[in-house]
Amino acid sequence: MTTTAPSDVRPDPPESPGDHSLAEFGYRQELHRSLGRYASFAAGFSFISVLTTVFQFFAFGYAFGGPVFFWTWPAVLVGQLAVAACFAELAARYPISGAIYQWSSRLSNLSFGWFAGWIMVIGQIVVVAAAALALQMVLPAIWSGFQLVGGDPSPISADGAANAAVLGVILLVLTTLVNVVDNRVMSVINRVGVTAEIIGAVLIIVLLLTHSERSPGITFHTGEGGTGLFGALMVGSFMAAYVMIGFDSAGEMSEETHNPRRTAPRTILTALGAAGLLGGLIVLGGLLAAPSLTDGHLGVDGLSYVLTSSLGDGVGRALLADVVVAIAVATLAIQTASCRMLFSMARDNQLPFSRRLAKVNPRTGMPSTPALVVGVLAAALLLLNFASPDAFLAIGTTCIVMLYLAYAMVTGPLLVRRLRGQFTADGTDETGAPLFSLGRWGVPVNVLALLYGLLMTVNLAWPRAEVYDPAGGHWYFQWFTVLFLLVTVGLGCLYRWLRAHRGHTAEEEVPLAVPAESS
């Protein structure tokens, strides 16, 4: 008896139209191409994961900006939509795993692209750790038994920070296992989780808005004793910046997606658009439904406090359980994206132990070693939480800066090619339709994307003592992001120098085939 597989998760086909695109770039099809349109959307949406990130950083944004921090959301969304539009064009032309590395290398040169990929993959590993820490914002609020270390669940307390690390390591063990098993299993979990997250987000929005305590005009107020409007917006933007990253992961999964030239560009934009709309309404609903804006709870306990206080323990905890699912799926998706980046760079012999990192299990279609590497390194980062509660914010901000910088290392070379007339709209997707293109809007959108990315990178990395070291005495946390970036670049330079010293020349590296219209 034969059975028909669901349309979104199919048995490995002999070939699909997308399979031929890899030969154009000099690669063999090793990853199993089994993801449909919704699975591709889920890859981008689950990385963004509005429930994970909004619940994780709402308290921080409110504590520094007060209600006015809401307006950082649409500002960041506009900037990131410009970046996503540029990425959508590139996803149509270069449907390859390791998107940031592949795109930057082909738009500039291999050395520049290598550093973009290196910064991106290190940033992704930090994002995995940061996402896993989000469990602390939710699980103890559901049941006190989840507070395994000490008695204070606040993530800014020593007990809460240590417990966050313990919960995070447990989650990483589970996500690493799934990333080793099979990409179809991963896809099913991802799609089910994203569906649950979207349903939960809509329910949260409806319930919060129907339990409003005040009017939307409150969003024009700054917090008591704040740093002024400009300062409030700059620091408050951290939350929105942290939420709206990772939409490029739909491009990361291109080698596993059917019709990637047509599918990936659309799912990059729809994932960010859907997350931007839902997240903005959740933030607004939380501000309107909070029992009080001045009792101090909103700046410490965040949205978990709003749900349990305004909706009652039963409904609030049920919705928080949905947030737990979102956090688990987000951690899984981010780890998957970083695995694909490691695999892509290793396949080009661009990393230590490349042969092992580039090996794909022919049965599962998964690069297992990268999953183990990402899981172990992310777990090691979580150990910083045992040193100080300030590590929570240091880890969260560092990962955003790394990804924003890597994004700029794509939008920058892309703008140069546009200005030189070397980036065209020629070509068709798998259905014969023209490739996604911004047309005459390409240059202004690209300029906005680059300027926005650079300005936000500087804003996020700026070593504000009141943000990164509020208790004082930990200069290394105040400068953590800058130091981490310098160490990352320094290690990259050392590795490149050692390769050259040992006789690895550019000619020995795997060449990057570039289609004629982009060269």
SVG drawing of the C-alpha trace seen along z (x, -y; Angstrom):
<svg xmlns="http://www.w3.org/2000/svg" viewBox="-13 -65 67 67">
<polyline fill="none" stroke="black" stroke-width="0.4" points="0.0,0.0 1.3,-3.4 0.6,-6.7 0.7,-10.2 2.9,-12.5 1.6,-16.0 2.3,-18.7 4.8,-20.5 6.9,-17.5 7.5,-15.2 9.7,-12.1 13.0,-13.0 12.1,-13.5 14.4,-12.3 14.8,-16.0 12.8,-19.2 13.3,-22.4 15.3,-23.8 17.8,-21.0 19.3,-22.3 20.2,-25.7 22.9,-24.2 24.8,-22.9 24.9,-26.4 27.0,-27.3 29.2,-24.2 27.5,-22.3 25.9,-18.9 22.4,-18.4 23.2,-16.8 20.6,-18.3 17.2,-16.8 14.9,-19.2 11.6,-18.6 10.3,-22.0 7.3,-23.7 6.1,-27.3 4.7,-27.2 7.8,-25.4 10.0,-28.1 7.8,-30.8 8.0,-29.0 11.8,-29.0 11.9,-32.8 9.0,-33.4 10.2,-31.0 13.7,-32.6 12.0,-36.0 9.6,-34.4 7.7,-37.5 6.4,-35.7 9.9,-34.6 11.6,-37.9 8.8,-40.3 8.3,-38.5 12.1,-38.4 12.8,-42.1 9.6,-43.9 10.5,-44.7 13.9,-46.1 12.4,-48.4 9.8,-49.7 12.2,-50.1 14.4,-52.5 11.9,-54.1 8.5,-54.0 5.4,-53.7 7.0,-55.8 9.3,-52.9 6.4,-51.5 7.3,-53.9 10.7,-52.2 8.8,-49.2 7.5,-50.8 10.8,-52.6 12.8,-49.4 10.2,-47.5 10.6,-50.0 14.4,-49.7 14.4,-45.9 11.8,-45.7 14.3,-47.6 17.0,-45.0 14.6,-42.2 13.6,-43.6 17.3,-43.5 17.7,-40.0 14.6,-38.9 16.3,-39.9 19.5,-38.0 17.5,-34.9 16.1,-34.7 19.5,-34.9 21.5,-32.9 19.3,-30.1 22.2,-28.6 22.6,-27.6 24.8,-30.0 23.0,-33.0 24.9,-35.9 28.3,-34.3 27.3,-33.3 25.7,-36.6 28.5,-38.8 31.2,-36.7 29.5,-36.9 28.8,-40.6 32.3,-41.5 35.1,-38.9 35.8,-35.7 37.8,-37.3 35.1,-40.0 32.4,-37.4 34.3,-35.1 34.3,-37.7 30.6,-38.3 29.9,-34.6 32.3,-34.3 30.6,-37.2 27.2,-35.9 27.7,-32.4 29.3,-33.5 26.3,-35.9 23.9,-33.1 25.4,-31.0 25.0,-33.8 21.4,-34.2 20.8,-30.5 22.1,-31.1 20.0,-34.3 16.8,-32.6 17.3,-29.7 17.6,-32.2 14.0,-33.4 12.5,-30.4 13.3,-32.1 10.8,-34.9 8.0,-32.4 8.4,-29.0 8.6,-30.2 5.5,-32.4 3.6,-29.2 4.8,-27.1 7.2,-27.9 8.6,-24.4 10.5,-25.5 12.6,-27.7 15.3,-25.0 17.9,-27.4 17.2,-29.6 13.8,-31.3 14.0,-34.6 12.8,-34.1 13.7,-37.6 16.3,-37.3 18.2,-40.2 18.7,-38.4 21.5,-36.0 19.1,-33.1 17.1,-33.9 20.2,-34.3 21.5,-30.9 18.2,-29.2 17.9,-30.7 21.2,-29.0 20.0,-25.7 16.7,-25.8 18.6,-27.0 21.0,-24.1 18.1,-21.6 16.4,-23.2 19.7,-23.1 20.0,-19.4 16.6,-18.9 17.0,-21.2 20.4,-19.7 18.8,-16.2 16.1,-17.4 18.7,-19.0 20.5,-15.7 17.5,-13.5 16.0,-14.5 15.0,-17.7 11.5,-16.5 11.1,-16.0 12.6,-19.4 10.2,-20.9 7.1,-19.3 8.1,-20.6 8.8,-24.0 5.5,-24.3 3.4,-23.0 5.2,-25.4 4.8,-28.4 1.1,-27.7 0.7,-27.5 2.6,-30.7 0.5,-32.6 -2.7,-31.4 -1.4,-32.3 -0.2,-35.7 -3.6,-36.5 -5.4,-35.4 -3.0,-37.4 -3.6,-40.5 -7.4,-40.1 -7.5,-39.5 -5.1,-42.3 -7.0,-44.8 -10.3,-43.8 -8.9,-44.3 -7.5,-47.8 -7.1,-50.1 -6.1,-53.2 -6.1,-54.8 -3.3,-54.5 -2.3,-58.1 -0.2,-56.7 2.4,-55.6 3.5,-59.3 4.6,-59.4 8.1,-58.7 8.9,-56.9 9.4,-58.6 12.9,-59.9 13.8,-58.8 16.6,-59.9 14.5,-62.1 12.7,-61.2 15.8,-60.6 17.6,-58.5 14.4,-56.6 14.0,-55.7 17.6,-54.8 17.7,-52.4 14.1,-51.2 14.8,-50.3 16.9,-47.4 13.8,-45.3 12.5,-45.8 16.0,-45.3 16.3,-42.1 12.9,-40.8 13.2,-41.6 16.2,-39.6 16.5,-36.2 14.1,-36.7 17.0,-35.7 16.8,-32.1 14.2,-31.4 17.2,-32.0 19.4,-29.8 17.0,-26.9 17.0,-27.4 18.8,-24.2 16.0,-22.3 13.1,-24.3 11.1,-23.4 11.3,-26.2 13.6,-28.3 14.0,-31.2 10.2,-31.8 9.5,-30.7 12.4,-32.2 12.0,-35.9 8.3,-35.9 8.7,-34.0 11.5,-36.4 9.1,-39.4 6.0,-37.7 7.8,-36.3 9.0,-39.8 5.7,-41.5 3.7,-39.0 6.0,-39.2 6.2,-43.0 2.4,-43.3 1.8,-40.8 4.6,-42.0 3.6,-45.6 0.0,-44.8 1.3,-42.7 3.5,-45.5 0.6,-48.0 -1.8,-45.6 0.5,-45.0 0.9,-48.8 -2.9,-49.3 -3.9,-46.3 -1.2,-46.5 -2.8,-47.0 -0.4,-49.8 2.4,-51.6 4.0,-52.9 4.1,-50.1 7.5,-48.8 6.2,-45.4 6.1,-46.2 9.8,-47.1 10.8,-43.9 8.3,-41.1 7.2,-42.4 4.3,-40.8 4.1,-37.7 3.0,-40.0 0.4,-41.6 -1.1,-38.3 -1.4,-36.7 -2.6,-40.0 -5.1,-41.2 -6.4,-37.9 -6.3,-35.8 -3.9,-32.9 -5.7,-30.3 -5.9,-32.0 -2.6,-33.8 -0.7,-30.6 -2.3,-28.8 -1.1,-31.6 2.4,-31.5 2.5,-27.8 2.1,-28.8 5.0,-31.2 7.1,-28.3 6.4,-26.4 7.4,-29.5 10.7,-29.8 11.5,-26.1 10.8,-26.3 12.7,-29.6 15.8,-28.1 15.5,-25.1 15.1,-27.3 18.0,-29.6 20.3,-26.6 19.2,-25.1 20.1,-28.4 23.6,-28.5 24.1,-24.9 23.5,-25.7 26.0,-28.6 28.7,-26.4 27.9,-23.7 28.0,-26.2 31.4,-27.7 32.9,-24.3 31.7,-23.0 33.9,-25.7 36.8,-24.6 36.7,-27.9 36.6,-26.7 38.7,-24.5 37.7,-20.8 35.8,-21.6 35.7,-18.0 33.8,-17.0 31.6,-20.0 30.6,-19.7 29.5,-16.0 25.8,-15.4 24.2,-12.2 22.7,-10.7 19.8,-9.1 18.7,-12.2 19.9,-14.9 21.3,-16.8 24.8,-18.1 25.0,-16.6 28.4,-17.9 27.5,-21.6 24.4,-20.9 26.6,-19.5 29.1,-22.4 26.4,-25.1 24.7,-23.4 27.9,-23.0 29.1,-26.6 25.7,-28.1 25.6,-26.1 29.1,-27.4 27.9,-31.0 25.0,-30.3 27.6,-29.7 28.2,-33.5 24.9,-33.8 26.3,-32.1 28.9,-34.9 26.5,-37.8 22.8,-38.6 24.2,-41.4 25.3,-38.6 21.7,-38.3 21.7,-41.7 25.3,-41.4 24.5,-38.2 21.2,-39.5 22.7,-42.8 25.9,-41.2 24.0,-38.8 22.0,-41.7 25.1,-43.7 26.8,-40.7 23.9,-40.1 23.3,-43.7 27.0,-44.1 26.8,-40.9 23.7,-42.3 25.5,-45.5 28.3,-43.5 25.7,-42.3 23.7,-45.5 26.9,-47.5 28.5,-45.5 25.0,-45.2 24.6,-49.0 28.1,-49.3 27.0,-46.9 23.8,-48.7 25.6,-52.1 27.9,-50.5 25.0,-49.0 26.2,-45.5 23.1,-44.2 20.2,-43.6 16.7,-42.2 17.4,-39.6 16.4,-36.0 13.4,-33.9 12.3,-31.6 11.3,-28.0 7.9,-28.8 9.3,-31.0 8.2,-34.3 10.7,-37.2 12.9,-37.0 11.8,-39.2 13.2,-42.7 12.9,-46.2 13.3,-47.7 13.8,-51.5 13.3,-51.5 16.4,-49.3 18.9,-52.2 16.8,-54.2 15.7,-51.1 19.3,-49.8 20.6,-53.1 18.0,-53.1 18.9,-49.5 22.6,-50.2 22.3,-53.4 19.8,-52.0 21.9,-48.9 25.1,-50.9 23.3,-53.4 21.6,-50.6 24.9,-48.7 26.6,-51.7 23.6,-52.4 23.4,-48.9 27.1,-48.5 27.6,-51.9 29.0,-51.0 26.4,-52.7 27.2,-52.1 23.6,-52.6 22.5,-49.9 25.2,-47.2 26.6,-47.7 23.9,-49.4 25.4,-48.0 28.9,-49.1 32.1,-47.3 31.8,-45.1 33.6,-47.1 33.8,-43.9 30.0,-43.8 29.8,-47.5 32.3,-46.8 31.2,-43.2 29.7,-43.7 32.7,-45.7 35.2,-43.3 33.3,-40.3 33.3,-41.7 37.0,-42.6 37.8,-39.1 35.6,-37.6 37.3,-39.6 40.8,-39.0 40.3,-35.2 39.1,-35.4 42.2,-37.3 44.4,-34.8 42.8,-31.9 43.1,-33.5 46.8,-34.3 47.5,-30.7 45.9,-29.4 48.1,-31.6 51.1,-30.7 50.5,-27.0 50.4,-27.4 46.6,-27.7 46.2,-30.0 43.1,-31.5 43.6,-29.0 43.3,-26.1 39.9,-27.3 36.7,-26.2 35.8,-28.7 32.6,-30.6 30.7,-30.4 29.0,-33.7 26.1,-34.0 26.9,-36.2 24.3,-38.9 25.9,-39.6 29.6,-39.5"/>
</svg>
